[in-house]
Amino acid sequence: MTKHRVLAVAVALFALAGLACGALDRHEAVDVFVDSLEINQVDLCFDSAALPSDFEMSFKRLLDNDRAAQRRRLPEEAARDYEAWARVTGVHKQWLFVPPSAPDESAHGLLTEGQIADLQAAAAAEMDAAPFTALTCEVDVFLDQVGARDAFAAERTSPLDPSRPPDLQPTPAVVDQPGAAGDEGFVASFPYSESLTVVVAYRLDRVIVRVSVSAPCREASDGTCATLEASALSLASSMQGRILAEVGTDARFTADEICPERDHLACIEEFTARSEADTPAALCVTPLGGWFFETPRGGPDSLCSDDESAVVAVVGAPARG
């Protein structure tokens, strides 16, 4: 790809971001209340500090049900669905990669054509080297897990790229990724004429997350595109602790804190399920970082039945009092 073509792609990405989001709300931060839990919508997405250098936030907007419905293929139907699913609120944020060498408008009055050309060439190389050039985070919050499950089941049948208007999107290739992030999830690839966008979507508790990353290439095996899915999965997964802290049940939040890194999400799911059971269970962590549940012989810090693993928590009827 030529340097001029790469820079043209960057300009196009800026323009499409504007189409997707409307006006820029740089300082918008609103707290809402969902089932007695205060949620700062801005905090549900990752921080800019989690991104590679030279990414700048271009858009941030809270999405009530009316705004969110307008971003779907059938807005009136989406509005009815959101009411049925008890969708409460959401947020949309976008970042764009800005090559540090890219000349600004004042350069034409201060630099020679040769100097500007050198800067454009350097900026094109920086675009090629960037892990991705555009990033979107979109979050939907529901009143309960039932509505979130129904909404996610519908979304899996008709995935959307949150970075672009629905009428500009090609048919994606979709792969289920049940263990990649959240309680259930999938990865969708959207091939555009000048770029490829990979979307990781998942449901965690009563929240649906969509993270998209884009780069100026067409095939997953083409240069930077080869790492797009890994980048999207990493960023999407990084949000889970924050989401659980804001909207997760007490058991899920506790599980996220104490479950080992190995099969972390599976541990959270089993811990949460056992916390609602009528019989107690001990979460045992092995010396090598594995885990299992068993009938407790003692409280936390005691040994499990293998005489090596340690009880880190007891869940179930006694723990609920």
Backbone bond lengths (Angstrom), bond angles and torsions (degrees), N, CA, C in turn:
res aa  C-N    CA-C-N  psi(-1)  N-CA   C-N-CA  omega(-1)  CA-C   N-CA-C  phi
1 M - - - 1.467 - - 1.522 109.49 -
2 T 1.312 117.32 131.21 1.454 120.40 -178.63 1.508 111.06 -71.47
3 K 1.363 114.93 162.97 1.457 118.96 -178.49 1.519 110.80 -63.50
4 H 1.339 117.31 -38.66 1.460 119.42 -178.43 1.515 110.57 -68.78
5 R 1.332 116.83 -35.43 1.452 120.56 -179.88 1.526 110.41 -68.77
6 V 1.341 116.50 -39.67 1.462 120.37 178.44 1.514 110.56 -61.50
7 L 1.341 117.02 -45.26 1.457 120.15 -179.56 1.519 110.89 -67.16
8 A 1.329 116.56 -33.06 1.463 119.52 176.88 1.519 110.54 -64.68
9 V 1.332 115.97 -37.49 1.466 119.50 176.95 1.519 110.50 -62.38
10 A 1.336 116.91 -41.45 1.467 120.52 178.91 1.516 110.61 -60.46
11 V 1.333 116.45 -43.47 1.462 120.17 178.65 1.519 110.20 -63.31
12 A 1.337 116.79 -41.15 1.460 120.15 -179.95 1.518 111.17 -63.87
13 L 1.329 116.45 -38.70 1.458 119.64 178.72 1.517 111.24 -63.30
14 F 1.336 117.20 -40.22 1.460 120.55 175.61 1.522 110.17 -60.13
15 A 1.324 117.08 -44.52 1.455 120.49 -177.42 1.518 111.31 -65.29
16 L 1.331 117.44 -41.64 1.450 120.49 -179.74 1.514 111.30 -68.44
17 A 1.337 116.75 -33.03 1.462 119.08 175.61 1.510 110.36 -60.81
18 G 1.324 116.54 -39.13 1.455 119.90 177.89 1.515 111.67 -64.89
19 L 1.330 117.56 -39.64 1.453 120.49 177.91 1.507 111.68 -64.16
20 A 1.333 115.99 -36.30 1.457 119.89 -175.29 1.508 112.28 -73.58
21 C 1.327 118.14 -33.64 1.448 119.30 -167.54 1.508 115.73 -116.69
22 G 1.303 119.14 -19.79 1.458 118.34 -176.67 1.507 110.55 80.78
23 A 1.331 116.35 -149.06 1.461 120.87 -173.83 1.516 111.81 -66.26
24 L 1.303 115.21 150.28 1.453 122.13 179.70 1.518 109.67 -84.14
25 D 1.346 115.38 126.97 1.457 120.71 176.36 1.525 107.19 -114.51
26 R 1.310 117.82 85.38 1.461 120.79 -170.73 1.520 113.48 -70.88
27 H 1.301 118.31 -28.92 1.456 119.45 -174.29 1.523 112.38 -115.88
28 E 1.325 115.82 16.93 1.456 119.03 -178.07 1.529 109.65 -75.53
29 A 1.308 117.44 124.14 1.458 122.87 175.97 1.518 106.81 -149.87
30 V 1.321 116.87 109.98 1.452 121.05 -173.52 1.514 109.36 -124.22
31 D 1.327 115.71 135.06 1.451 120.63 175.11 1.517 109.39 -93.23
32 V 1.329 117.59 135.48 1.454 122.01 174.90 1.521 107.65 -124.19
33 F 1.321 115.98 165.29 1.455 120.20 -178.65 1.520 109.30 -117.39
34 V 1.309 116.63 124.64 1.450 123.07 -179.70 1.519 107.51 -125.09
35 D 1.347 115.79 111.58 1.459 120.28 177.59 1.527 110.70 52.13
36 S 1.323 116.16 47.18 1.459 124.67 176.84 1.528 113.56 71.27
37 L 1.342 117.75 9.43 1.459 120.34 177.58 1.527 109.06 -107.79
38 E 1.316 117.13 128.44 1.454 120.44 177.84 1.518 108.74 -83.47
39 I 1.338 116.29 129.17 1.457 120.95 -175.83 1.514 109.24 -125.13
40 N 1.313 116.98 121.28 1.455 120.32 172.27 1.511 107.47 -88.77
41 Q 1.342 116.30 108.82 1.456 120.61 -171.86 1.521 112.87 -59.69
42 V 1.315 116.86 -38.09 1.460 119.16 -178.02 1.522 110.27 -61.42
43 D 1.319 117.79 -34.74 1.456 121.75 -174.87 1.525 113.70 -75.54
44 L 1.345 118.87 -10.35 1.452 119.18 -179.16 1.524 111.74 -73.90
45 C 1.320 118.83 -27.47 1.461 121.39 172.89 1.527 109.39 -85.54
46 F 1.314 115.62 166.06 1.461 120.00 -179.72 1.527 110.20 -71.33
47 D 1.331 115.41 160.95 1.459 121.22 177.11 1.525 110.07 -78.86
48 S 1.320 115.59 157.69 1.463 120.01 174.17 1.521 110.84 -61.33
49 A 1.345 116.51 -26.08 1.467 119.94 179.57 1.522 111.94 -63.87
50 A 1.345 117.57 -21.08 1.459 120.80 179.64 1.518 112.55 -79.05
51 L 1.337 117.37 -8.61 1.461 121.14 -175.41 1.521 111.42 -94.24
52 P 1.335 116.76 159.63 1.464 119.10 171.66 1.528 110.39 -59.83
53 S 1.316 116.25 163.10 1.470 120.08 -178.30 1.535 111.07 -65.27
54 D 1.320 115.23 158.35 1.473 124.09 175.57 1.526 113.88 71.98
55 F 1.340 117.14 21.16 1.456 120.63 169.67 1.522 108.58 -100.27
56 E 1.316 115.76 134.19 1.456 120.91 179.96 1.526 109.76 -122.53
57 M 1.345 115.86 137.57 1.453 119.21 176.51 1.525 109.48 -68.17
58 S 1.314 115.61 128.34 1.460 120.17 -179.11 1.523 112.70 -105.89
59 F 1.344 117.23 -29.46 1.460 120.39 179.93 1.520 110.43 -146.15
60 K 1.318 115.08 147.54 1.460 121.77 173.97 1.519 107.32 -152.01
61 R 1.317 116.54 124.25 1.464 118.59 -178.49 1.527 109.93 -150.88
62 L 1.326 115.63 135.94 1.451 120.17 170.30 1.520 109.13 -74.43
63 L 1.327 116.43 142.31 1.461 121.86 -177.69 1.516 109.87 -117.54
64 D 1.350 116.83 100.21 1.452 118.44 169.04 1.527 107.19 -73.80
65 N 1.333 116.79 179.81 1.465 118.76 -174.45 1.523 112.94 -63.72
66 D 1.318 117.24 -36.24 1.466 119.63 179.43 1.526 111.24 -64.95
67 R 1.341 116.27 -46.56 1.474 119.36 178.90 1.520 110.96 -64.21
68 A 1.330 116.13 -42.30 1.464 119.51 -178.45 1.522 110.90 -64.49
69 A 1.332 117.20 -39.42 1.470 120.38 -179.34 1.520 111.36 -62.96
70 Q 1.331 117.30 -34.09 1.466 120.77 179.95 1.530 111.62 -67.15
71 R 1.315 117.41 -16.23 1.460 121.24 179.97 1.526 111.89 -93.26
72 R 1.324 117.41 7.37 1.455 121.74 179.54 1.520 110.39 -108.07
73 R 1.337 116.66 164.71 1.464 121.09 -174.77 1.528 111.63 -65.34
74 L 1.326 117.32 -35.93 1.465 122.35 -180.00 1.521 107.93 -124.23
75 P 1.327 117.76 87.68 1.467 121.17 -172.43 1.528 114.42 -56.72
76 E 1.329 118.78 -43.79 1.462 119.92 -177.50 1.524 110.99 -65.50
77 E 1.325 116.53 -41.61 1.459 120.12 177.62 1.529 110.43 -66.08
78 A 1.332 116.67 -40.11 1.461 120.45 179.07 1.526 111.00 -62.41
79 A 1.328 117.39 -39.62 1.470 120.52 179.46 1.524 110.84 -62.06
80 R 1.334 116.82 -41.19 1.474 119.88 177.47 1.520 110.68 -66.18
81 D 1.335 116.44 -40.43 1.467 119.80 179.49 1.525 110.62 -63.69
82 Y 1.322 117.52 -43.86 1.461 120.12 -179.29 1.529 111.15 -59.60
83 E 1.321 116.73 -37.69 1.463 119.85 177.98 1.529 110.55 -67.37
84 A 1.334 116.55 -42.03 1.464 120.41 179.95 1.518 111.63 -66.75
85 W 1.325 116.42 -36.08 1.462 120.63 -178.68 1.529 112.45 -84.87
86 A 1.309 118.02 -4.14 1.464 122.79 -178.05 1.526 111.46 60.06
87 R 1.344 115.10 45.60 1.457 118.53 171.51 1.527 108.44 -70.53
88 V 1.324 116.32 134.51 1.458 120.32 -174.14 1.523 112.21 -102.50
89 T 1.313 117.01 -47.46 1.464 120.17 -176.02 1.525 108.98 -168.13
90 G 1.320 116.72 -179.60 1.456 120.87 178.91 1.516 110.71 -170.38
91 V 1.319 114.98 179.32 1.462 120.24 -179.28 1.527 109.05 -146.18
92 H 1.332 116.26 148.93 1.467 122.99 177.76 1.523 107.95 -131.63
93 K 1.340 116.96 127.13 1.460 121.43 179.52 1.520 108.89 -135.19
94 Q 1.327 116.32 143.67 1.465 121.56 178.49 1.525 110.54 -133.39
95 W 1.336 113.73 145.62 1.462 121.44 174.30 1.530 108.39 -128.91
96 L 1.320 117.02 149.21 1.456 122.75 176.36 1.522 109.82 -128.97
97 F 1.320 114.93 143.86 1.462 120.18 176.22 1.526 108.98 -78.40
98 V 1.318 116.21 128.05 1.461 121.92 178.49 1.526 107.94 -115.00
99 P 1.331 118.51 106.06 1.465 120.22 -178.58 1.526 110.44 -56.09
100 P 1.314 118.21 127.20 1.470 119.67 -177.35 1.523 113.90 -61.61
101 S 1.328 116.65 -24.22 1.467 119.55 -179.02 1.527 113.56 -88.88
102 A 1.341 117.42 -6.99 1.463 119.31 -175.95 1.527 110.79 -61.85
103 P 1.339 119.00 126.15 1.473 120.78 179.87 1.528 110.75 -71.76
104 D 1.329 117.22 141.26 1.460 119.96 176.33 1.528 109.54 -89.26
105 E 1.329 116.49 -176.94 1.462 120.45 -174.75 1.523 112.62 -62.93
106 S 1.327 116.53 -30.73 1.468 118.82 -177.54 1.525 112.69 -70.53
107 A 1.354 116.56 -15.52 1.459 120.05 -176.55 1.522 111.66 -62.12
108 H 1.328 117.53 -31.12 1.463 119.98 -177.00 1.523 112.16 -68.15
109 G 1.302 117.42 -19.75 1.450 118.87 177.50 1.509 113.64 -98.29
110 L 1.343 115.97 -10.33 1.461 119.99 -175.27 1.525 113.50 -115.05
111 L 1.337 117.56 -22.96 1.460 120.78 -174.44 1.523 110.35 -118.01
112 T 1.328 115.18 158.11 1.461 120.04 175.50 1.527 109.38 -77.63
113 E 1.329 115.36 164.67 1.457 119.29 178.31 1.522 111.26 -60.27
114 G 1.326 116.63 -36.12 1.456 120.07 178.44 1.512 111.89 -65.53
115 Q 1.329 117.41 -41.68 1.474 120.48 178.52 1.529 110.92 -65.25
116 I 1.326 115.34 -40.49 1.464 118.48 178.18 1.527 110.67 -63.97
117 A 1.323 116.63 -40.79 1.458 120.40 178.71 1.519 111.04 -62.15
118 D 1.342 116.93 -39.66 1.464 120.50 178.11 1.530 110.78 -63.23
119 L 1.330 116.37 -42.08 1.465 119.81 178.86 1.525 111.46 -65.66
120 Q 1.333 116.20 -38.73 1.461 119.36 178.00 1.525 111.39 -64.63
121 A 1.331 116.03 -38.43 1.460 119.53 177.80 1.520 110.83 -65.54
122 A 1.341 116.40 -41.33 1.464 120.17 178.11 1.523 110.78 -64.80
123 A 1.344 116.86 -40.49 1.460 120.58 179.13 1.522 111.10 -64.95
124 A 1.345 116.79 -38.61 1.464 120.26 177.99 1.525 110.69 -63.13
125 A 1.328 116.98 -40.05 1.459 120.64 177.92 1.530 110.71 -65.22
126 E 1.327 116.40 -38.05 1.472 120.36 178.30 1.526 111.10 -66.90
127 M 1.343 116.44 -36.60 1.464 119.61 175.69 1.518 110.84 -63.17
128 D 1.339 115.93 -42.78 1.462 120.20 179.47 1.526 111.78 -64.36
129 A 1.337 117.06 -34.08 1.459 121.23 -176.34 1.524 113.10 -82.74
130 A 1.320 117.64 -18.71 1.466 120.76 -177.78 1.534 110.14 -66.09
131 P 1.341 118.80 141.86 1.467 120.86 179.81 1.526 112.42 -63.38
132 F 1.320 117.55 -28.30 1.450 124.44 172.95 1.523 106.83 -163.36
133 T 1.321 116.50 165.49 1.465 119.10 -174.09 1.519 113.68 -115.69
134 A 1.320 118.00 -12.61 1.462 121.41 177.57 1.520 108.39 -147.50
135 L 1.329 115.70 147.19 1.460 121.77 -175.02 1.518 109.11 -143.50
136 T 1.331 116.39 136.52 1.456 121.84 177.09 1.520 109.65 -130.79
137 C 1.321 116.09 139.59 1.468 122.68 172.68 1.524 107.59 -124.93
138 E 1.322 116.01 127.12 1.468 120.68 178.28 1.526 108.47 -133.81
139 V 1.332 116.18 134.86 1.457 122.12 -175.69 1.521 109.62 -131.35
140 D 1.335 117.16 135.11 1.464 123.32 171.62 1.519 108.68 -116.08
141 V 1.327 117.70 132.53 1.461 123.04 178.34 1.517 108.75 -112.27
142 F 1.347 116.41 131.98 1.459 122.31 -179.69 1.527 109.89 -115.47
143 L 1.317 115.01 164.31 1.455 119.46 -178.44 1.520 111.67 -67.28
144 D 1.331 117.17 -33.90 1.462 120.01 -179.01 1.531 109.32 -151.02
145 Q 1.334 115.28 175.25 1.454 120.88 -177.99 1.525 112.14 -69.60
146 V 1.331 117.68 -28.70 1.465 120.42 -178.59 1.526 110.41 -61.19
147 G 1.327 116.26 -49.54 1.452 119.69 178.66 1.515 112.37 -63.70
148 A 1.336 116.65 -39.86 1.464 120.31 179.67 1.522 111.13 -64.12
149 R 1.343 117.26 -39.82 1.469 120.34 178.00 1.529 110.89 -62.99
150 D 1.336 116.77 -45.76 1.468 119.89 -179.14 1.532 110.61 -63.24
151 A 1.325 116.25 -40.95 1.463 120.16 179.86 1.523 110.67 -65.02
152 F 1.325 116.69 -40.12 1.460 119.18 -177.49 1.527 110.87 -71.89
153 A 1.331 116.75 -34.81 1.467 119.37 176.60 1.530 110.44 -61.81
154 A 1.326 116.87 -39.05 1.467 120.33 177.40 1.516 111.07 -68.91
155 E 1.323 116.85 -38.26 1.463 119.90 -178.21 1.522 111.62 -67.34
156 R 1.329 116.84 -34.51 1.468 119.29 -179.11 1.523 111.31 -61.91
157 T 1.326 117.16 -30.81 1.470 119.73 -179.22 1.527 112.19 -79.41
158 S 1.337 117.54 -17.53 1.467 120.46 -178.26 1.532 109.22 -147.81
159 P 1.345 117.28 72.22 1.465 120.18 -175.79 1.530 112.26 -65.71
160 L 1.331 115.13 151.47 1.460 121.20 177.33 1.519 110.44 -126.36
161 D 1.316 114.96 149.66 1.456 122.27 172.09 1.529 106.95 -88.64
162 P 1.344 119.08 113.34 1.470 119.46 -176.25 1.525 114.11 -68.56
163 S 1.317 117.40 -9.85 1.464 119.79 -176.72 1.529 113.28 -86.92
164 R 1.348 118.37 -8.67 1.467 119.90 -175.85 1.529 110.75 -139.13
165 P 1.338 116.79 156.02 1.466 119.89 175.13 1.522 110.24 -61.35
166 P 1.338 117.69 146.34 1.473 120.42 -174.34 1.521 114.00 -61.15
167 D 1.346 118.79 -30.33 1.464 119.38 -177.42 1.525 112.81 -78.08
168 L 1.348 117.97 -3.23 1.460 121.71 177.92 1.525 112.36 -106.71
169 Q 1.337 117.52 10.53 1.454 120.72 -172.66 1.523 112.26 -102.74
170 P 1.337 117.44 136.39 1.461 120.84 174.67 1.530 110.57 -79.45
171 T 1.306 116.43 172.32 1.466 120.81 175.73 1.529 108.76 -71.97
172 P 1.337 117.40 124.95 1.468 119.13 -176.16 1.523 112.51 -86.92
173 A 1.324 114.50 161.30 1.459 121.36 167.75 1.526 106.88 -94.71
174 V 1.339 117.47 126.43 1.462 121.73 -172.20 1.524 110.35 -117.93
175 V 1.318 115.84 135.24 1.461 122.56 176.70 1.522 108.04 -131.08
176 D 1.349 116.97 125.49 1.460 119.98 176.30 1.519 110.07 -67.99
177 Q 1.326 115.95 138.53 1.463 122.48 177.77 1.526 107.81 -132.60
178 P 1.336 118.56 72.68 1.463 120.04 -172.69 1.519 114.03 -62.91
179 G 1.339 118.55 -26.74 1.455 119.39 -178.38 1.514 114.48 -105.47
180 A 1.348 116.69 4.01 1.464 119.53 -174.78 1.514 112.05 -71.66
181 A 1.313 116.91 -41.70 1.461 121.56 -179.51 1.511 107.96 -163.97
182 G 1.327 116.64 149.21 1.447 121.42 174.87 1.518 113.84 67.35
183 D 1.336 115.56 -164.98 1.454 121.95 179.75 1.522 112.11 -83.31
184 E 1.317 116.85 -26.83 1.463 123.10 175.91 1.527 107.13 -159.29
185 G 1.324 116.53 149.19 1.455 117.62 -176.46 1.515 113.28 -166.48
186 F 1.322 115.67 171.51 1.461 121.62 175.95 1.521 109.10 -151.81
187 V 1.327 115.38 164.18 1.458 123.54 176.01 1.522 107.91 -120.49
188 A 1.326 117.06 131.77 1.461 122.27 179.29 1.521 109.91 -125.33
189 S 1.331 117.36 136.08 1.464 122.92 178.46 1.518 109.65 -110.74
190 F 1.345 116.66 128.47 1.452 122.87 -178.53 1.531 108.97 -114.81
191 P 1.345 118.45 108.09 1.473 120.90 178.99 1.531 111.50 -85.73
192 Y 1.318 116.26 117.73 1.466 121.72 175.55 1.528 108.66 -104.63
193 S 1.327 116.92 172.20 1.457 120.58 -175.42 1.523 112.32 -64.35
194 E 1.342 117.82 -32.76 1.461 120.62 -176.69 1.521 113.20 -119.74
195 S 1.339 118.28 2.02 1.462 119.17 -175.87 1.517 110.51 -159.92
196 L 1.318 114.75 168.00 1.459 122.57 174.83 1.518 107.69 -123.10
197 T 1.331 117.08 133.83 1.461 122.36 176.78 1.519 108.63 -117.92
198 V 1.322 116.04 130.61 1.459 122.16 175.72 1.526 108.16 -111.89
199 V 1.333 116.10 128.43 1.460 122.41 -178.72 1.526 109.08 -114.49
200 V 1.318 116.53 126.44 1.460 122.40 170.15 1.520 107.10 -104.03
201 A 1.316 116.83 119.81 1.462 121.63 178.87 1.526 108.50 -120.21
202 Y 1.326 117.03 137.51 1.460 119.52 176.56 1.521 110.47 -152.94
203 R 1.330 114.35 158.90 1.458 121.35 172.53 1.517 108.60 -108.07
204 L 1.297 116.38 132.22 1.458 122.86 174.96 1.517 107.21 -130.28
205 D 1.345 115.46 112.66 1.448 120.76 -177.44 1.527 108.69 58.18
206 R 1.330 119.54 -118.09 1.467 121.37 -179.08 1.524 112.45 -107.76
207 V 1.307 115.96 27.26 1.464 122.21 -178.33 1.527 109.64 -124.46
208 I 1.327 116.54 138.12 1.468 122.36 172.13 1.523 107.84 -111.27
209 V 1.327 115.63 132.04 1.464 123.00 -176.87 1.520 109.31 -119.66
210 R 1.333 115.95 138.64 1.462 122.02 170.91 1.525 107.84 -129.39
211 V 1.313 116.52 124.35 1.462 121.58 175.87 1.520 107.15 -123.34
212 S 1.335 116.61 123.71 1.461 120.17 178.40 1.520 110.03 -119.95
213 V 1.326 115.91 142.22 1.465 121.87 173.43 1.525 107.62 -129.07
214 S 1.329 116.03 144.78 1.464 121.82 -176.98 1.514 110.99 -131.42
215 A 1.334 115.31 151.11 1.465 121.54 175.55 1.526 108.59 -147.70
216 P 1.341 117.73 153.27 1.472 121.13 -177.53 1.526 112.82 -78.53
217 C 1.329 116.47 67.98 1.459 122.78 175.46 1.517 106.92 -149.59
218 R 1.340 118.38 171.23 1.455 120.89 -173.27 1.517 113.45 -111.74
219 E 1.318 118.42 -37.68 1.449 121.47 -173.41 1.520 110.62 -109.86
220 A 1.337 116.20 149.52 1.462 120.78 -179.25 1.524 112.18 -62.21
221 S 1.330 116.54 -23.21 1.468 120.09 180.00 1.521 112.39 -92.04
222 D 1.332 116.86 2.50 1.458 121.80 -173.86 1.525 110.85 -93.17
223 G 1.314 116.88 100.78 1.467 122.32 173.02 1.508 114.18 50.52
224 T 1.343 116.41 -120.06 1.452 122.22 -176.43 1.515 112.34 -59.30
225 C 1.326 117.93 -30.80 1.461 120.96 -177.39 1.527 112.44 -61.48
226 A 1.319 117.23 -23.17 1.456 120.50 -178.93 1.523 112.14 -63.42
227 T 1.337 117.51 -23.52 1.470 120.50 -177.76 1.525 113.01 -107.22
228 L 1.334 117.50 4.46 1.466 119.55 -176.65 1.518 112.36 -61.28
229 E 1.313 117.54 -46.46 1.466 119.58 -177.44 1.520 111.03 -62.72
230 A 1.326 117.23 -42.47 1.462 120.17 179.00 1.525 111.05 -62.38
231 S 1.332 116.78 -40.30 1.463 120.47 178.62 1.523 111.00 -64.15
232 A 1.329 116.88 -44.12 1.463 120.74 -179.24 1.520 111.05 -65.35
233 L 1.328 116.92 -42.28 1.461 120.46 179.38 1.523 111.60 -63.91
234 S 1.321 115.65 -40.74 1.469 119.44 -179.65 1.527 111.05 -63.24
235 L 1.329 116.65 -47.06 1.459 120.16 -179.51 1.526 111.19 -66.67
236 A 1.325 117.21 -41.63 1.462 120.03 -179.94 1.525 111.07 -63.66
237 S 1.328 116.36 -41.88 1.461 119.77 -179.66 1.515 112.27 -66.50
238 S 1.334 116.87 -30.81 1.466 120.49 -177.43 1.519 112.54 -66.03
239 M 1.326 118.17 -15.92 1.463 121.85 -178.34 1.520 113.13 -84.70
240 Q 1.326 117.65 -12.35 1.460 119.67 -167.82 1.531 113.26 -64.65
241 G 1.332 117.15 -42.90 1.456 118.97 179.94 1.516 112.00 -61.93
242 R 1.325 116.17 -40.60 1.464 120.97 179.48 1.524 111.03 -64.63
243 I 1.336 116.50 -42.73 1.460 119.58 -179.69 1.518 111.21 -64.89
244 L 1.336 116.72 -44.13 1.456 119.39 179.31 1.518 111.29 -62.46
245 A 1.331 116.71 -37.37 1.465 120.27 179.46 1.521 111.50 -64.89
246 E 1.340 117.19 -31.46 1.457 120.84 -175.96 1.523 113.26 -89.05
247 V 1.341 116.91 -43.79 1.462 118.90 -171.20 1.518 114.08 -127.22
248 G 1.322 118.75 -4.95 1.449 120.65 -178.33 1.522 112.37 -74.16
249 T 1.326 116.20 160.69 1.457 120.38 174.79 1.521 108.97 -69.78
250 D 1.324 116.51 163.44 1.464 120.74 179.40 1.521 110.79 -58.26
251 A 1.346 117.27 -40.28 1.468 120.21 -178.66 1.521 110.72 -65.11
252 R 1.321 117.84 -42.05 1.461 120.37 179.87 1.520 110.59 -64.83
253 F 1.332 116.57 -41.24 1.461 119.35 179.92 1.524 110.25 -63.92
254 T 1.335 117.17 -43.40 1.463 120.72 177.66 1.516 110.85 -61.41
255 A 1.338 116.37 -44.22 1.459 120.25 -179.17 1.520 111.49 -61.98
256 D 1.324 116.94 -40.56 1.461 120.60 179.31 1.523 110.99 -61.91
257 E 1.338 116.21 -31.89 1.461 120.36 -179.11 1.519 112.40 -76.61
258 I 1.349 118.27 -36.18 1.463 120.22 -169.23 1.519 114.25 -107.93
259 C 1.328 119.18 -17.54 1.467 119.90 -179.38 1.523 110.64 -68.77
260 P 1.339 117.66 140.84 1.473 120.37 178.35 1.531 111.43 -65.34
261 E 1.328 116.05 164.57 1.458 120.92 179.37 1.524 111.89 -65.79
262 R 1.325 117.22 -33.37 1.460 120.30 -179.11 1.532 110.00 -67.26
263 D 1.326 117.77 124.85 1.472 122.74 -178.35 1.524 110.75 49.53
264 H 1.331 114.47 46.06 1.468 120.60 -172.52 1.526 112.47 -58.49
265 L 1.333 117.11 -47.18 1.460 119.87 -177.32 1.524 112.33 -66.74
266 A 1.334 116.83 -37.32 1.468 119.91 177.53 1.530 110.41 -63.70
267 C 1.326 116.05 -38.59 1.464 120.46 177.95 1.527 110.39 -63.58
268 I 1.334 116.82 -43.30 1.470 120.85 178.86 1.522 110.58 -60.08
269 E 1.337 116.51 -44.94 1.462 120.16 -178.58 1.519 111.29 -62.46
270 E 1.331 117.39 -45.23 1.466 119.60 -178.27 1.526 110.83 -69.99
271 F 1.327 117.32 -39.22 1.464 120.97 178.24 1.530 109.74 -60.04
272 T 1.344 116.65 -45.56 1.461 121.30 -178.44 1.524 110.75 -63.77
273 A 1.336 116.70 -43.29 1.463 120.16 179.51 1.522 111.39 -64.47
274 R 1.328 116.21 -43.22 1.470 119.52 -179.00 1.530 112.18 -69.91
275 S 1.318 117.37 -23.70 1.466 119.27 179.00 1.529 111.61 -66.72
276 E 1.340 116.47 -21.02 1.457 121.05 179.17 1.527 112.41 -97.17
277 A 1.324 116.95 0.97 1.468 120.39 -176.72 1.526 111.22 -78.94
278 D 1.330 115.76 163.41 1.465 121.54 -179.48 1.523 112.29 -87.00
279 T 1.322 116.60 -9.59 1.465 120.12 178.64 1.526 109.32 -119.59
280 P 1.335 117.62 145.09 1.468 120.02 -178.20 1.525 112.25 -73.91
281 A 1.320 115.52 156.23 1.461 122.31 175.54 1.512 108.80 -144.07
282 A 1.327 115.49 143.01 1.464 120.83 178.51 1.521 109.28 -101.27
283 L 1.324 116.23 133.38 1.461 121.20 172.07 1.519 107.75 -88.04
284 C 1.329 115.90 115.15 1.457 121.97 -179.13 1.526 109.83 -105.24
285 V 1.318 116.88 134.12 1.460 122.71 178.11 1.522 108.85 -114.92
286 T 1.332 115.54 126.06 1.455 120.25 -176.87 1.527 111.09 -79.63
287 P 1.331 117.53 162.71 1.470 120.38 178.49 1.530 112.91 -59.28
288 L 1.345 117.65 -24.86 1.461 121.02 -179.11 1.529 112.74 -95.24
289 G 1.326 117.10 9.07 1.457 119.72 176.16 1.504 115.73 91.61
290 G 1.323 118.65 6.81 1.451 120.78 173.85 1.526 110.18 -82.05
291 W 1.304 117.48 -180.00 1.466 120.03 -179.90 1.514 110.08 -154.56
292 F 1.335 115.78 158.19 1.455 122.32 173.73 1.527 107.77 -161.03
293 F 1.337 115.55 164.03 1.457 121.12 177.39 1.525 109.08 -111.68
294 E 1.314 116.33 146.95 1.458 121.47 177.23 1.531 109.33 -154.47
295 T 1.330 115.64 168.67 1.460 120.54 174.39 1.529 108.26 -64.37
296 P 1.317 118.56 126.54 1.472 119.73 -173.13 1.527 113.16 -70.09
297 R 1.335 114.53 139.27 1.461 121.07 172.14 1.517 110.81 -99.57
298 G 1.328 116.50 -17.39 1.455 121.57 179.11 1.504 109.13 -162.29
299 G 1.315 116.31 -172.06 1.448 120.96 -178.32 1.520 111.98 -89.27
300 P 1.351 116.94 -172.73 1.458 120.89 176.70 1.522 112.50 -53.13
301 D 1.325 115.54 144.86 1.472 125.19 -178.73 1.513 113.53 79.14
302 S 1.357 118.16 -3.15 1.457 119.03 173.17 1.523 108.85 -85.79
303 L 1.335 116.93 171.35 1.461 120.49 -179.87 1.521 110.66 -88.61
304 C 1.316 115.01 151.89 1.456 121.17 176.30 1.528 109.92 -86.10
305 S 1.331 116.92 -177.36 1.461 121.06 -172.53 1.521 113.19 -65.37
306 D 1.333 118.16 -20.49 1.467 119.04 178.46 1.519 112.19 -83.94
307 D 1.344 116.64 -1.20 1.470 123.33 179.02 1.523 113.56 62.04
308 E 1.318 116.79 17.50 1.465 121.26 176.09 1.533 111.59 -127.85
309 S 1.314 115.51 -41.75 1.465 119.89 -177.86 1.522 110.59 -78.21
310 A 1.339 115.44 153.09 1.461 121.19 -177.31 1.524 110.53 -108.32
311 V 1.328 115.81 141.04 1.463 121.23 173.36 1.527 108.11 -76.87
312 V 1.325 116.68 121.43 1.468 119.92 178.72 1.525 111.63 -103.05
313 A 1.348 117.36 -17.00 1.461 120.14 177.84 1.522 108.71 -167.55
314 V 1.325 115.22 152.93 1.459 122.20 173.31 1.520 107.00 -120.42
315 V 1.325 116.08 125.10 1.464 120.87 -178.53 1.516 109.09 -120.29
316 G 1.322 115.45 163.84 1.453 120.40 -179.79 1.505 111.27 120.24
317 A 1.328 116.15 -162.49 1.465 121.83 -172.61 1.526 113.97 -55.86
318 P 1.352 120.31 -47.89 1.463 118.53 -179.27 1.516 112.67 -62.91
319 A 1.373 116.07 -36.42 1.462 119.32 -177.96 1.517 111.16 -65.95
320 R 1.369 117.37 -26.06 1.456 119.75 179.03 1.518 111.74 -86.41
321 G 1.312 115.74 -8.96 1.447 119.60 178.56 1.493 113.24 75.23
